Structures are given as C-alpha cells and as structure tokens.
Amino acid sequence: MTDEPNRSPRGTIALTLFALLGLVLFAGFVALGTWQVYRMGWKRELIERVDSRVHAAATPAPAEKQWPQVTVASDEYRHVQLQGHFLHDRRTLVWASTNLGSGYWVITPLQQDDGSIVLVNRGFVPPDWCGLTGSCEPGSGGESTVTGLLRMSEGPVVFRHNDPAKNSWYTRDVPAMAKARALQRVAPYFVDQDAAPGTLDQGKPVWPQGGLTVIDFPNNHLSYLITWYALALMVLGAGIYVVRDERRLRRKHPTPS
C-alpha cells in the first residue's frame, strides 16, 4: 500500500472560500427544507378544507351581488345549489379526458329567475354524442335544480388554445365562452354538476355523466424537505471532514515559529 502524497495544508484564502461556500450552501439548503415544512402544512390544510367543502351540504351559489368577492381560496370546490332553466342552444363542448375515456364536457348556461347566468358543466359525453351537431335531445327546458361544485374559470393550457371562431375548446374559460355565445350577466365561475341518481338506462350510460370532478392535490413536500435537509447535512459533513483534514495536515506539517 503506497503512502498518501505529501500534501501541505491549504492556504488561508482557500479555507476562507471553502468556509463561505459551505455556509452559503448549508444556509440555503436549510432554508429550502424549512420552506417545504411550511408548504407541507399549508397543503394539508388545503386538502382538509377542500374535503370539508366537497362533502358539505349544498348551499346557495353566490348571487350576482356577491360575484366580486368570489375567490379560489374562499369558494372553489364549494358544494352549491342553483335553480333556473338551461339554454341548451348556447351550450359549448369542451375537450375532456376522464376515466370514461376522451370526449367532451357539456357546458350549458343556466339562466336564473333574476336573469343572471351561471355556466354549468353538466358532465362528460363521448366523442360521438349528438354527432357533435346538437341535433340530439337537448334536455329539459323547464325549471331545473342543480347541485355541484363551484369551480373557477380556467385559463389557456400549453400547446392547446381555445379557438372560438372554430368552436374548438380545451379549457373552461368562462368569459370567452360567454362572449362567444353572446351571454350577459354571467357569473365568473362555473359549476361541475353532481352525478345524477340514475346514471344507467338499461345498462347503458345516460349522457351527460356528471360527478366526474377530479380533486387531486399532490403532497410531495415531505420528500422535498428530506432531500434539502439531507443535502444540508452532507455539506455539514464535508465541512467537518475538511476541518479534521486540515488539523491532521497541520500536525504533520507544523508552521515554523
């Protein structure tokens, strides 16, 4: 076994740079880990809050005078109820991918007694529903009571953009759909309608199929904080190694007095 090379102790400048770099990395990793601790707590509170809203009894949907106060934090996924009659001739089909396959959401305006309108996602339909011509049975034109989850308007997605001129829709953009269908006094949110009590007719699905809202808030913050704290410990371990190595070298190569 060969001896270790006769290495001299590191200089003051090199040690100072090592120390500064180590302090910056250690402080940065600890800060990132601590931030993930707070994020994990926030995510758990969010999941609990949404879960309580989803399973609560339906309450009246925000009225027109309350629309300016509707926010994601205070209202999204609230279980709401509203009444009115559907404007089936002004519905919009929005591309969707669900556990039933690919197809469309049927977004239909519901006009309430006061004249205000809420867009309702009545549910999922397969690609061949109505032949996409709207010539099939439009649905009830009388008074309807709808319960469902309040959702906020969706913006554009990467690589897929709504094209109202071609009636091509990929997101449930409430203002854009309202403008394309010449609707006035439209709520800034839409409602995902609950599943109907009977969803099969002689073994066949009844379209549209409601109640398919996906509520998924990934909570990976524990693995993130473990990673950041582990990196901080690695930096600390490297610092301890350098200090011990320097002491050993200085004992081996004492500085002349």
Stockholm file with secondary structure:
# STOCKHOLM 1.0

chainA/1-257         MTDEPNRSPRGTIALTLFALLGLVLFAGFVALGTWQVYRMGWKRELIERVDSRVHAAATPAPAEKQWPQVTVASDEYRHVQLQGHFLHDRRTLVWASTNLGSGYWVITPLQQDDGSIVLVNRGFVPPDWCGLTGSCEPGSGGESTVTGLLRMSEGPVVFRHNDPAKNSWYTRDVPAMAKARALQRVAPYFVDQDAAPGTLDQGKPVWPQGGLTVIDFPNNHLSYLITWYALALMVLGAGIYVVRDERRLRRKHPTPS
#=GR chainA/1-257 SS CCCCCCCCCCCHHHHHHHHHHHHHHHHHHHHHHHHHHHHHHHHHHHHHHHHHHHTSCCEECCCGGGGGGCCHHHHTTCEEEEEEEECGGGCEEEEEEETTEEEEEEEEEEECTTSCEEEEEEEEECTTGGGGTTCSCCCCCSEEEEEEEEEECCCCBTTBCCBGGGTBCSSCCHHHHHHHTTCCSEEEEEEEECCCSCCEETTEECSSBCCCCCCCCCCCHHHHHHHHHHHHHHHHHHHHHHHHHHHHHHHHSCCCC
#=GC SS_cons         CCCCCCCCCCCHHHHHHHHHHHHHHHHHHHHHHHHHHHHHHHHHHHHHHHHHHHTSCCEECCCGGGGGGCCHHHHTTCEEEEEEEECGGGCEEEEEEETTEEEEEEEEEEECTTSCEEEEEEEEECTTGGGGTTCSCCCCCSEEEEEEEEEECCCCBTTBCCBGGGTBCSSCCHHHHHHHTTCCSEEEEEEEECCCSCCEETTEECSSBCCCCCCCCCCCHHHHHHHHHHHHHHHHHHHHHHHHHHHHHHHHSCCCC
//
